[in-house]
Amino acid sequence: MLAQIERKIVNGERINEEEALFLFNSDEIHIIGQLADEVSKRINHNRVYFIVNRHINPTNICINRCRFCAFSRSKGEPGAYEMSIEDIIQRLKEAEQSSQHISEVHIVSGLHPEWSFEDYLNIISAIKKEFPSIGIKAFTAVEVDYFARLSGLTLEQTLLRLKEAGVDIMPGGGAEIFNQDVRNRICPEKISGERWLEVIKTAHALGIKTNATMLYGHLESYEHRVEHLFRLRSLQDETEGFLAFIPLSYQPENNDIKVPYPSGIDDLKTIAVSRLVLDNIPHVKAYWIMLGEKLAQVALLFGADCLEGTVIDEKVAHFAGARSKHGVSVYELVHTIKEAGRIPAERDTFYNILRIWQD
Amino acid sequence: MARLNKSEAIQMLKEASIFEFGKTADTVRKTLHPQGIVTFIVDRNINYTNICINYCLFCAFWRTKDHPEAYVISKQELARKIEETIDQGGTQILLQGGVNPDLGLDFYIEMLRFIKENFKIHVHGFSPPEIYFLSQKEGLSIREILKRLMDAGLDSIPGGGAEILSDRVRMRQSPNKINSKQWLDVMREAHVLGMKSSATMMFGSLDEDEDVVEHLEAVRSLQDETGGFTAFIPWSFQPWNTDLKKEKSELMPAGAIKYLKVLALSRIYLDNVKNIQVSWVTQGVKIAQVGLRFGANDFGSTMLEENVVKAAGVCYRVSMDELIQAIRSAGFKPCQRDTFYNILKFL
């Protein structure tokens, strides 16, 4: 079957579920990687994208207590925190001062039981007002669903309010694994995969681009990963609203699902198969926070064309035992990409190239 | 497979894709180790002194004699460390300095006798720079020094102090240390006396592809002569806190892609060295796992203690359970081994 898959890839044909599953089960990591690399170069030439960004997590107080999450707290629990709008603006000012201009802020939060939709909207509009040129990537489908329920608005209305307030694109989080049996075991309180896809589809229809993620390496099987990827591919065929796909490698510390870290080999294979299946999503991102900086560089040759940005202050994965740094410099990102033999392309939120970092 | 020559190896480093490296090295590894076993040893690195007269620019561990952090280990401390190692299932200690100018052969003999009289443990100790220094200090031949150390209980020699066996690089980064020929001479003498050793390579400092290949060639030809190397361990220079980094601030640690290529090339080039070890201490567990598909068949040691790499700003730590699990999840059968790569137990 590998020869058949190779032929299809070389001819630019799509692979099917059975073939994707075969690849996940295959031991031929080098062949799979090479195929993914060819596809990656076909789509993005020799470029690797990165962005100067900062993560902000306004609160970790969350009514969902997903079993894989080490970040969330209940109200009043030790370690619970809430940031005020002033705190958030202050952090962004500090980031602007300490590095070069920031192109994007990534905002993902807990579902705070006492915050209103307005509270969340105010965060966005305050940032937009203070930093009109910073792209705002905010709120996962899980949060958007929560805002709709909280406010009694329709999904469309909710998303339009967010857009008006200044949300430019949405991150791809909360997708985890779409399969409901697995969701029941890892995040029973969280919205279903169906609902996640519905929120995203609605966003795309309103012209809001999004990313997509897949959390792997916990209790799911390869079949579940394949199912997940193909549901994303189908939606993308319909909407073309996904900018990037980000496979998220499970971090097993300080949470309730005790399994080993996914192996580096599984990480590379997952990136490569994702690149091969998702032929309609332009970018596959190596999320160095979970992969570690070293493996993320190797991932650039196994199908990824985008490196997560400077980040500065990552919290969610680090609470769960991520062994990477909390942030990296532009210098390090550029060096990592060049050393991989690729061209560093600094981008904005929408993947417009701001600067090619050549010598 | 025909042997790679130097120019082919250099060309490969400069031009081949990571997949060519991976596929070829994986094939060689499968041929030499068809059972999918990945070994590791339970041991501890004990640095009996950090006083060193070599002052290598790439090293952040050494101290001068009058430095407040300078030390020579006490017998009590040594005994405690060995006891802990044995308690945790350890079979070996890796005993290395510092080349401490005040310590003569007597010190070493007494230390070895003390260990052997009190403990049943394999002593993998003293890299060529220490042995060469003793030969100079005592005015005895290298062979004589080795014989006396063996008599006192030295079991095998670690491959440290090799760095890059290319003198133009050594002159720049470790001018006071023994040169390539002297390193190889000590290893040859040890092998002739029937003592096994490993060989290491530290790349990614001032070396070029040509230097890496020169190193591999030196190891391969001595191995043709003696057959005394049990394993080869390439690892990458860690610049933090070193004089080399102070001098050349733009120096960054070699990335994982370079590491995997060098690891794979080591497997391909050293067709006469049975075992290739990954360096999770410098690369982290995930890259170490990937390294098992780039030619390596050994996960090194549990390193209950490690000081030298840590001093250079890198501290990946792994428990024995994690190490076993990491080998397994990479698709291999974990086995505890002894110093000579004999399997002690399946896990």
Chai-1 contact restraints between the chains, C-beta under 6 A:
chainA,res_idxA,chainB,res_idxB,connection_type,confidence,min_distance_angstrom,max_distance_angstrom,comment,restraint_id
A,I29,B,R293,contact,1.0,0.0,6.0,A-B,restraint_1
A,H30,B,F19,contact,1.0,0.0,6.0,A-B,restraint_2
A,H30,B,G22,contact,1.0,0.0,6.0,A-B,restraint_3
A,H30,B,K23,contact,1.0,0.0,6.0,A-B,restraint_4
A,Q34,B,F19,contact,1.0,0.0,6.0,A-B,restraint_5
A,P260,B,Q325,contact,1.0,0.0,6.0,A-B,restraint_6
A,P260,B,S329,contact,1.0,0.0,6.0,A-B,restraint_7
A,S263,B,Q289,contact,1.0,0.0,6.0,A-B,restraint_8
A,S263,B,S329,contact,1.0,0.0,6.0,A-B,restraint_9
A,S263,B,A330,contact,1.0,0.0,6.0,A-B,restraint_10
A,G264,B,K286,contact,1.0,0.0,6.0,A-B,restraint_11
A,G264,B,I287,contact,1.0,0.0,6.0,A-B,restraint_12
A,G264,B,Q289,contact,1.0,0.0,6.0,A-B,restraint_13
A,G264,B,V290,contact,1.0,0.0,6.0,A-B,restraint_14
A,I265,B,Q289,contact,1.0,0.0,6.0,A-B,restraint_15
A,I265,B,V290,contact,1.0,0.0,6.0,A-B,restraint_16
A,I265,B,A330,contact,1.0,0.0,6.0,A-B,restraint_17
A,G292,B,G284,contact,1.0,0.0,6.0,A-B,restraint_18
A,G292,B,K286,contact,1.0,0.0,6.0,A-B,restraint_19
A,K294,B,A256,contact,1.0,0.0,6.0,A-B,restraint_20
A,K294,B,G284,contact,1.0,0.0,6.0,A-B,restraint_21
A,K294,B,I287,contact,1.0,0.0,6.0,A-B,restraint_22
A,L295,B,K286,contact,1.0,0.0,6.0,A-B,restraint_23
A,L295,B,I287,contact,1.0,0.0,6.0,A-B,restraint_24
A,Q297,B,G255,contact,1.0,0.0,6.0,A-B,restraint_25
A,Q297,B,A256,contact,1.0,0.0,6.0,A-B,restraint_26
A,Q297,B,I257,contact,1.0,0.0,6.0,A-B,restraint_27
A,V298,B,A256,contact,1.0,0.0,6.0,A-B,restraint_28
A,V298,B,I257,contact,1.0,0.0,6.0,A-B,restraint_29
A,L301,B,I18,contact,1.0,0.0,6.0,A-B,restraint_30
A,H335,B,M252,contact,1.0,0.0,6.0,A-B,restraint_31
A,E339,B,G255,contact,1.0,0.0,6.0,A-B,restraint_32
A,A340,B,I257,contact,1.0,0.0,6.0,A-B,restraint_33
